Amino acid sequence: MDRVGRFLALLVLLAAPVAAQKNDWLIVPGQRVGPITAATTRADLDTLLGKENVHDGTFEGGDVPEAATMVWGGDSSTALAITWDQERPLAVHACVGTQTGPCRWRTASGIRVGLPIRELEKLNGKALQVAGIGQEQGKVVSWRHGALEEDPALCGHLLVRLTPIAEVEGRAMSKDEASSIKSLQGDKPVNSNSVALLTLNPIVTGIALEFSGAGCGK
């Protein structure tokens, strides 16, 4: 093998571990989901994550089905659904297809699918607020300046949704759980340490990074 050939072979060997490190399974609020950022295009996904792992389809995790690009769609522990705003990512939904895990995607602070609300509260260092039953049910609407508070000027805000454990398990609610659901009706946010909410023992069933805000330049 001549000198040029040896040099090219060395480049290939050096590039392999770099490619393997592109995805670290981290969701970083304000920045990225693995290697996916606010600047990532559809064509970039094929290069970053492997063309064989990426296909266009439909995401049905919201109120209505949306056109989306799916990554690792056959494995809910890694699956991503990326919705678009023209040529740029609008949101990246993690671990599509599972509400309890396992899920490889998580934040450095420890937010993950399947996390109980009490553990989420511990990560935040104080009570947080969740949307009431009447509007965006189960969505975290405020970290109340806790440890998980984000800089609103950044691009890439974490969306966390919780669901009562009875609903996740597909079982009928107990009398206490049904009473708690009734008391949470309305559009007023609910504190995570409220007795009614804790009775429902909700867990994190959805995590997404939404690329919106002043930092996105949109």
Secondary structure by P-SEA (a helix, b strand, c coil): ccaaaaaaaaaaaaaaaaaaaccccccccccccccccccccaaaaaaacccccbbbbbbcccccccbbbbcccccccbbbbbbbccccccccccccccccccccccccccccccccaaaaaaaacbbbbbbccccccccccccccccccccccccbbbbbbbbcccccccccccaaaaaaaaaacccbbbbcccaaaaaacccccbbbbbbccccccc
